[in-house]
Amino acid sequence: MVGLYASFCIAVIIAFTGGRPGMISAATGAMALLMVPLVKEYGLDYLLAATILTGIIQILFGIFKVAKVMQFVSRAVMIGFVNSLAILIFMAQVPHFIGINNLTYVFVAITLLIVYLLPRFIKSIPAPLIAIVLLTAVALYANFDLRTVGDLGAIQQSLPSFFIPNVPFTFETLMIIFPYSLALAIVGLLESLLTASIVDDMTDTDSNKNKEARGQGIANVATGFFGGMAGCAMIGQSVINVKSGGRGRLSTFVAGTFLMFLILVLGNLVVQIPMPVLVGIMIMVSIGTFDWTSFKYLKNAPKADAAVMVVTMGIVVATHDLSKGVIAGVLLSAVFFVIKISKIQVQKQILEHSTVYHVTGQLFFASVDNFVDAIDLTDRESKIKIDFSQAHVWDDSAVGAIDKVVLKLSENDNDVTITGLNKSSQKIVNQLAVQRMNTEVVQEG
């Protein structure tokens, strides 16, 4: 019931406070996975306290606009995230229909036929809802031997009640729950923002990511006081909602209230829904979620981007942890980007009375070796200009490399001038350079 109460509270509250209309938020498996050690060792009250702290952290993330980190998630990571989630959704259904009985396969197949074919004729009612009602009625009437929702656990037909977690209000308690809360806040926000981006693409609209972070936080604080676990956006349910026509806040609100209606009023019927029907619907979700154009993407995209997508998918599927895969994908993207921009070019131009080195590219820690190697440090008694008009100096390593080159050339009685520095490059050189240099700043227009 902790998950059901959380799903109700989060969906209803996020409908008013979230930044992405049409997105469904509730208790999720990824969040539950992070909570298991805390519950086993300290109990339910600590889980609820951690949920409240998770919400507070997410609110702070929204206030300080941490959601801007989404701009560092590449398209390759997004595709890997979506595809791996589709695979996980499908894998989660396998135990519910493989090796049970032939009737289970039949119901899964009929469900898929309904959800794919019925929308061609009836668009006013969501096909998944028709499949659930129709096939549940058939199963009950014919008394078929099928696993049902009730086989997974009992449903208590009661509303969530307000209470304060019974934990000591001490620094020690904070140290216990803070690591879990921070992990939950990051994972929840990451999944929510990625889901928001996907819904943005599906609806051709933009969402307020920082408002979404604050909204998720407010919802998690509230659910912690009503006996629920921390939650976040759910891509599968959000996709179903959008494809069924739910693109506004009302659809999110209705999802939460209807869930509680099912628990309170129709709880005895809900437990009789055949699992194969739900399996069929979730298989449809996994098929719709998977980006089938990614096979073409693998063939045509740069090898680095293809590798990022595959690594993201592989880690998520192997660990069943979306956050680990996304973080790995972002880090790998950063590494490939650094490798790409570290390729600096230095062209040597020999004139009658001087030598000019034209530097093109980004000079930073990863490119300084190539820069130093390209300069002939054995030149003697010459006027040497190093032209940075097509380059940018980024860090201390870059300034150190320029220092080294100027020192070596000066020791050989060369007259060295650094020219073409833009204002920001000149500033960092002035701040960090050890050697005194003749510099000429390029005027930025």
C-alpha positions as CSV (number, residue, x, y, z in Angstrom):
1,M,0.0,0.0,0.0
2,V,3.0,2.3,0.4
3,G,3.4,2.4,-3.3
4,L,-0.3,2.8,-4.1
5,Y,-0.6,5.7,-1.6
6,A,2.5,7.3,-3.0
7,S,1.1,7.0,-6.6
8,F,-2.2,8.6,-5.6
9,C,-0.6,11.5,-3.7
10,I,2.1,12.2,-6.2
11,A,-0.1,12.1,-9.2
12,V,-2.7,14.4,-7.7
13,I,-0.2,17.0,-6.3
14,I,2.1,17.0,-9.4
15,A,-1.0,17.8,-11.5
16,F,-1.0,21.3,-9.8
17,T,2.7,21.8,-9.1
18,G,4.5,20.1,-12.0
19,G,6.1,21.8,-15.0
20,R,5.1,19.2,-17.7
21,P,1.4,18.7,-18.3
22,G,0.3,15.3,-19.3
23,M,3.2,13.5,-17.6
24,I,2.3,10.8,-15.1
25,S,4.3,10.6,-11.8
26,A,4.0,7.9,-9.2
27,A,6.0,5.3,-7.2
28,T,8.5,3.6,-9.5
29,G,10.7,0.5,-9.4
30,A,13.9,2.5,-9.8
31,M,13.1,4.5,-6.7
32,A,12.0,1.4,-4.7
33,L,15.2,-0.3,-5.5
34,L,17.2,2.4,-3.7
35,M,15.0,2.2,-0.6
36,V,15.3,-1.5,0.0
37,P,18.5,-1.4,2.2
38,L,17.0,1.5,4.3
39,V,13.8,-0.3,5.0
40,K,15.5,-3.6,5.8
41,E,17.9,-2.0,8.3
42,Y,15.8,0.8,9.9
43,G,12.1,0.2,9.0
44,L,9.2,2.0,7.4
45,D,9.4,5.2,9.4
46,Y,12.9,6.0,8.2
47,L,11.7,5.4,4.7
48,L,9.0,8.0,5.1
49,A,11.5,10.4,6.7
50,A,13.9,9.9,3.8
51,T,11.0,10.5,1.4
52,I,10.3,13.9,3.0
53,L,14.0,14.8,2.8
54,T,14.1,13.7,-0.8
55,G,11.3,16.2,-1.6
56,I,13.1,19.0,0.2
57,I,16.3,18.3,-1.8
58,Q,14.4,18.3,-5.0
59,I,12.7,21.6,-4.2
60,L,16.2,23.1,-3.6
61,F,17.3,21.6,-6.9
62,G,14.5,23.5,-8.6
63,I,15.1,26.8,-6.8
64,F,18.8,26.7,-7.7
65,K,17.9,25.6,-11.3
66,V,19.9,22.4,-11.2
67,A,17.6,21.1,-13.9
68,K,19.9,22.9,-16.4
69,V,22.1,19.8,-16.3
70,M,19.7,18.3,-18.9
71,Q,21.5,20.3,-21.5
72,F,24.5,18.0,-20.9
73,V,22.5,14.9,-21.8
74,S,23.2,14.1,-25.5
75,R,20.8,12.7,-28.0
76,A,22.7,9.4,-28.0
77,V,22.1,9.1,-24.2
78,M,18.5,9.9,-24.6
79,I,18.0,7.2,-27.2
80,G,19.9,4.7,-25.0
81,F,17.7,5.7,-22.0
82,V,14.5,5.2,-23.9
83,N,15.5,1.9,-25.5
84,S,16.8,0.4,-22.3
85,L,13.6,1.4,-20.5
86,A,11.6,-0.3,-23.2
87,I,13.7,-3.4,-22.8
88,L,13.3,-3.3,-19.0
89,I,9.5,-2.9,-19.3
90,F,9.4,-6.0,-21.5
91,M,11.7,-8.0,-19.3
92,A,9.5,-7.2,-16.3
93,Q,6.5,-8.9,-18.1
94,V,8.3,-12.1,-19.0
95,P,7.8,-13.9,-15.6
96,H,4.1,-13.2,-15.8
97,F,3.4,-15.0,-19.0
98,I,6.3,-17.4,-19.9
99,G,5.8,-21.0,-18.8
100,I,2.5,-20.5,-17.1
101,N,-0.2,-22.0,-19.4
102,N,-1.4,-21.7,-23.0
103,L,-4.4,-19.6,-22.0
104,T,-2.1,-16.9,-20.8
105,Y,-0.5,-16.6,-24.2
106,V,-3.9,-16.4,-25.8
107,F,-5.0,-13.5,-23.5
108,V,-1.7,-11.6,-24.1
109,A,-2.2,-12.0,-27.9
110,I,-5.9,-10.9,-27.8
111,T,-4.9,-7.9,-25.6
112,L,-2.3,-6.8,-28.1
113,L,-4.8,-7.2,-31.0
114,I,-7.3,-5.0,-29.2
115,V,-4.9,-2.2,-28.3
116,Y,-3.5,-2.1,-31.8
117,L,-6.6,-2.6,-33.9
118,L,-9.4,-1.1,-32.0
119,P,-8.1,2.6,-32.2
120,R,-8.8,2.3,-36.0
121,F,-12.5,2.1,-35.2
122,I,-13.0,3.6,-31.8
123,K,-10.9,6.6,-30.7
124,S,-13.1,8.1,-28.0
125,I,-12.3,5.4,-25.4
126,P,-8.7,4.3,-24.8
127,A,-8.1,0.8,-26.2
128,P,-6.2,-0.4,-23.1
129,L,-9.2,0.4,-20.9
130,I,-11.5,-1.5,-23.2
131,A,-9.2,-4.5,-23.2
132,I,-9.1,-4.5,-19.4
133,V,-12.8,-4.3,-19.0
134,L,-13.7,-6.7,-21.8
135,L,-11.2,-9.5,-21.0
136,T,-11.7,-9.3,-17.3
137,A,-15.4,-9.8,-17.9
138,V,-14.7,-12.8,-20.2
139,A,-12.2,-14.3,-17.7
140,L,-14.7,-14.0,-14.8
141,Y,-17.7,-15.3,-16.8
142,A,-15.8,-18.3,-18.2
143,N,-13.9,-18.9,-14.9
144,F,-10.6,-19.2,-16.7
145,D,-7.5,-20.4,-14.8
146,L,-5.5,-17.2,-15.0
147,R,-3.2,-15.3,-12.6
148,T,-4.8,-12.1,-11.4
149,V,-3.7,-8.8,-9.7
150,G,-4.9,-10.2,-6.4
151,D,-2.2,-13.0,-6.6
152,L,0.4,-10.3,-6.2
153,G,-0.9,-9.0,-2.9
154,A,-4.0,-7.7,-1.1
155,I,-5.4,-4.2,-1.5
156,Q,-6.6,-2.4,1.6
157,Q,-9.7,-0.3,0.8
158,S,-8.8,2.8,2.8
159,L,-7.6,6.4,2.3
160,P,-4.1,7.4,3.3
161,S,-3.9,9.2,6.6
162,F,-1.6,12.0,7.8
163,F,1.1,11.2,10.3
164,I,4.6,12.3,11.2
165,P,7.3,9.6,10.8
166,N,8.3,8.2,14.3
167,V,12.1,8.8,14.0
168,P,14.4,10.7,16.4
169,F,14.8,14.3,15.3
170,T,18.6,14.2,15.6
171,F,21.8,14.7,13.5
172,E,22.4,11.0,13.6
173,T,19.0,10.3,11.9
174,L,19.9,12.9,9.3
175,M,23.2,11.1,8.6
176,I,21.3,7.8,8.2
177,I,18.7,9.1,5.7
178,F,20.6,11.8,3.9
179,P,22.6,9.4,1.5
180,Y,19.4,7.6,0.5
181,S,17.5,10.9,0.1
182,L,20.2,12.4,-2.0
183,A,20.3,9.3,-4.3
184,L,16.5,9.3,-4.5
185,A,16.4,13.0,-5.3
186,I,19.0,12.7,-8.1
187,V,17.5,9.5,-9.6
188,G,14.0,10.8,-9.4
189,L,14.8,14.1,-10.9
190,L,16.9,12.5,-13.7
191,E,14.1,10.2,-14.7
192,S,11.5,12.9,-14.4
193,L,13.5,15.4,-16.6
194,L,14.3,12.7,-19.2
195,T,10.6,11.7,-19.3
196,A,9.6,15.4,-19.6
197,S,11.9,15.7,-22.6
198,I,10.4,12.7,-24.2
199,V,6.9,14.0,-23.7
200,D,8.0,17.4,-25.0
201,D,9.1,15.7,-28.2
202,M,5.8,13.7,-28.4
203,T,3.6,16.8,-28.0
204,D,5.9,19.4,-29.8
205,T,5.8,21.6,-26.7
206,D,8.3,22.8,-24.1
207,S,8.1,22.3,-20.4
208,N,9.6,24.1,-17.4
209,K,12.2,21.7,-16.1
210,N,13.0,23.7,-12.9
211,K,9.3,23.9,-12.1
212,E,9.0,20.2,-12.6
213,A,11.9,19.7,-10.1
214,R,10.1,21.8,-7.5
215,G,6.8,20.1,-8.2
216,Q,8.3,16.6,-7.8
217,G,9.8,17.8,-4.5
218,I,6.5,19.2,-3.2
219,A,4.8,15.9,-4.1
220,N,7.4,13.8,-2.4
221,V,7.3,15.9,0.8
222,A,3.5,15.4,0.9
223,T,3.5,11.7,0.2
224,G,6.0,11.2,3.0
225,F,3.5,12.6,5.5
226,F,0.8,10.3,4.1
227,G,2.6,7.0,4.3
228,G,3.9,6.9,0.7
229,M,7.4,6.3,-0.7
230,A,9.3,8.7,-3.0
231,G,8.3,8.6,-6.6
232,C,9.0,10.3,-9.9
233,A,7.8,10.5,-13.5
234,M,7.0,7.2,-15.2
235,I,7.8,7.1,-18.9
236,G,5.6,4.0,-19.8
237,Q,2.5,5.5,-18.2
238,S,3.2,8.9,-19.5
239,V,3.5,7.5,-23.1
240,I,0.2,5.7,-22.6
241,N,-1.4,8.9,-21.3
242,V,-0.2,11.0,-24.2
243,K,-1.1,8.5,-26.9
244,S,-4.5,8.2,-25.3
245,G,-5.0,11.9,-25.7
246,G,-4.1,13.0,-22.2
247,R,-2.0,16.1,-22.7
248,G,-3.1,18.4,-19.9
249,R,-2.9,18.6,-16.2
250,L,-6.4,17.2,-15.8
251,S,-5.3,13.8,-17.2
252,T,-2.6,13.6,-14.5
253,F,-5.1,14.5,-11.8
254,V,-7.7,12.0,-13.1
255,A,-5.0,9.2,-13.1
256,G,-4.3,9.8,-9.4
257,T,-8.0,10.1,-8.3
258,F,-9.1,7.2,-10.4
259,L,-6.4,5.0,-8.9
260,M,-7.8,5.8,-5.4
261,F,-11.3,5.3,-6.7
262,L,-10.2,1.8,-7.9
263,I,-8.8,1.1,-4.5
264,L,-11.7,2.3,-2.4
265,V,-14.7,1.4,-4.5
266,L,-13.6,-1.2,-7.0
267,G,-10.8,-2.9,-5.0
268,N,-12.6,-6.3,-5.1
269,L,-12.8,-6.1,-8.9
270,V,-9.3,-4.8,-9.4
271,V,-7.8,-7.8,-7.8
272,Q,-9.6,-10.0,-10.4
273,I,-8.1,-8.3,-13.4
274,P,-6.1,-11.1,-15.3
275,M,-2.4,-10.5,-15.3
276,P,-2.0,-11.4,-19.0
277,V,-4.2,-8.4,-19.9
278,L,-1.9,-6.1,-18.1
279,V,1.1,-7.9,-19.5
280,G,-0.2,-7.3,-23.0
281,I,-0.7,-3.6,-22.4
282,M,2.8,-3.2,-21.0
283,I,4.3,-5.1,-24.0
284,M,2.5,-2.5,-26.1
285,V,4.1,0.2,-24.0
286,S,7.5,-1.3,-24.5
287,I,7.1,-1.6,-28.2
288,G,5.9,2.0,-28.5
289,T,8.6,3.3,-26.2
290,F,11.5,1.7,-28.1
291,D,13.0,4.0,-30.7
292,W,13.1,1.7,-33.7
293,T,14.9,4.3,-35.8
294,S,17.9,3.7,-33.5
295,F,19.0,0.8,-35.7
296,K,19.4,3.3,-38.6
297,Y,21.0,5.7,-36.1
298,L,23.6,3.0,-35.2
299,K,24.5,2.7,-38.9
300,N,24.7,6.4,-39.8
301,A,25.7,8.2,-36.6
302,P,29.4,8.8,-35.7
303,K,31.0,5.8,-34.0
304,A,31.3,7.8,-30.7
305,D,27.6,8.5,-30.5
306,A,26.7,4.9,-31.4
307,A,29.1,3.7,-28.6
308,V,27.4,6.1,-26.1
309,M,24.0,4.8,-27.0
310,V,25.0,1.1,-26.7
311,V,26.9,1.7,-23.4
312,T,23.9,3.5,-21.9
313,M,21.6,0.7,-22.9
314,G,23.9,-2.1,-21.8
315,I,24.5,-0.7,-18.3
316,V,20.8,0.0,-17.7
317,V,19.8,-3.4,-18.8
318,A,22.6,-5.1,-16.9
319,T,22.0,-3.2,-13.6
320,H,18.3,-2.4,-14.0
321,D,19.3,1.1,-12.8
322,L,18.4,3.9,-15.2
323,S,20.6,6.5,-13.4
324,K,23.8,4.4,-13.7
325,G,23.3,4.0,-17.4
326,V,22.5,7.7,-18.0
327,I,25.5,8.9,-15.8
328,A,27.8,6.5,-17.7
329,G,26.5,7.7,-21.0
330,V,27.0,11.4,-20.1
331,L,30.5,10.8,-18.8
332,L,31.4,8.8,-22.0
333,S,29.9,11.6,-24.1
334,A,32.1,14.1,-22.2
335,V,35.2,11.9,-22.8
336,F,34.6,11.6,-26.5
337,F,33.9,15.4,-26.7
338,V,37.2,16.1,-25.0
339,I,39.1,13.8,-27.3
340,K,37.4,15.5,-30.3
341,I,38.2,19.1,-29.4
342,S,41.7,18.2,-28.2
343,K,42.9,18.0,-31.8
344,I,44.7,21.3,-32.1
345,Q,46.4,22.4,-35.3
346,V,49.6,24.4,-35.4
347,Q,50.9,25.6,-38.8
348,K,54.5,27.0,-39.1
349,Q,55.0,29.9,-41.5
350,I,58.7,30.9,-42.2
351,L,59.1,34.5,-43.3
352,E,62.3,36.4,-44.3
353,H,63.1,37.7,-40.8
354,S,60.7,35.8,-38.6
355,T,58.7,32.6,-37.9
356,V,55.0,32.6,-37.2
357,Y,53.1,29.7,-35.6
358,H,49.3,29.8,-36.4
359,V,47.4,27.9,-33.6
360,T,43.9,26.7,-34.4
361,G,41.6,25.0,-31.8
362,Q,41.1,24.8,-28.1
363,L,44.1,24.9,-25.9
364,F,43.5,23.1,-22.6
365,F,44.8,20.2,-20.5
366,A,44.1,17.5,-23.2
367,S,45.6,19.4,-26.1
368,V,48.8,21.0,-24.6
369,D,51.1,18.1,-25.5
370,N,50.2,18.4,-29.2
371,F,50.7,22.1,-29.0
372,V,54.2,21.9,-27.4
373,D,55.2,19.1,-29.8
374,A,54.3,21.3,-32.8
375,I,56.6,24.1,-31.8
376,D,60.2,23.8,-32.9
377,L,62.0,24.6,-29.6
378,T,65.4,24.4,-31.3
379,D,65.0,27.7,-33.2
380,R,67.7,30.2,-32.5
381,E,68.2,34.0,-32.7
382,S,64.9,34.6,-34.5
383,K,61.8,36.7,-34.2
384,I,59.0,34.2,-33.4
385,K,55.2,35.0,-33.2
386,I,52.7,32.5,-31.9
387,D,49.3,33.5,-33.3
388,F,46.3,32.5,-31.2
389,S,43.7,34.5,-33.2
390,Q,42.0,31.2,-34.2
391,A,42.4,29.6,-30.7
392,H,41.2,29.9,-27.2
393,V,43.2,29.4,-24.0
394,W,41.1,27.7,-21.3
395,D,43.0,26.6,-18.3
396,D,46.1,26.5,-16.2
397,S,47.5,23.6,-18.2
398,A,47.3,25.7,-21.3
399,V,49.0,28.7,-19.7
400,G,51.7,26.3,-18.4
401,A,52.3,25.0,-21.9
402,I,52.7,28.5,-23.3
403,D,55.0,29.3,-20.4
404,K,57.2,26.3,-21.3
405,V,57.4,27.2,-25.0
406,V,58.2,30.9,-24.3
407,L,60.9,29.9,-21.8
408,K,62.6,27.3,-24.1
409,L,62.5,29.7,-27.1
410,S,63.8,32.6,-25.0
411,E,66.7,30.5,-23.7
412,N,67.8,30.2,-27.4
413,D,67.9,34.0,-27.8
414,N,64.6,34.2,-29.7
415,D,62.4,37.3,-29.5
416,V,59.0,35.7,-28.7
417,T,55.6,37.4,-29.1
418,I,52.2,35.9,-28.3
419,T,49.6,37.5,-30.5
420,G,45.9,37.2,-31.3
421,L,44.7,36.4,-27.8
422,N,41.1,37.2,-27.2
423,K,40.2,39.1,-24.0
424,S,39.3,36.0,-21.9
425,S,42.5,34.2,-23.1
426,Q,44.6,37.3,-22.3
427,K,43.0,37.5,-18.9
428,I,43.8,33.9,-17.9
429,V,47.4,34.3,-19.3
430,N,47.9,37.4,-17.3
431,Q,46.6,35.8,-14.1
432,L,48.6,32.5,-14.3
433,A,51.6,33.0,-16.5
434,V,55.0,32.7,-14.8
435,Q,57.1,34.0,-17.8
436,R,56.9,37.6,-18.8
437,M,55.5,37.7,-22.3
438,N,55.1,40.1,-25.1
439,T,51.4,39.8,-26.0
440,E,49.1,41.4,-28.4
441,V,45.4,41.2,-27.7
442,V,43.0,40.8,-30.7
443,Q,40.0,43.2,-30.6
444,E,36.7,41.4,-30.3
445,G,33.9,43.0,-32.4
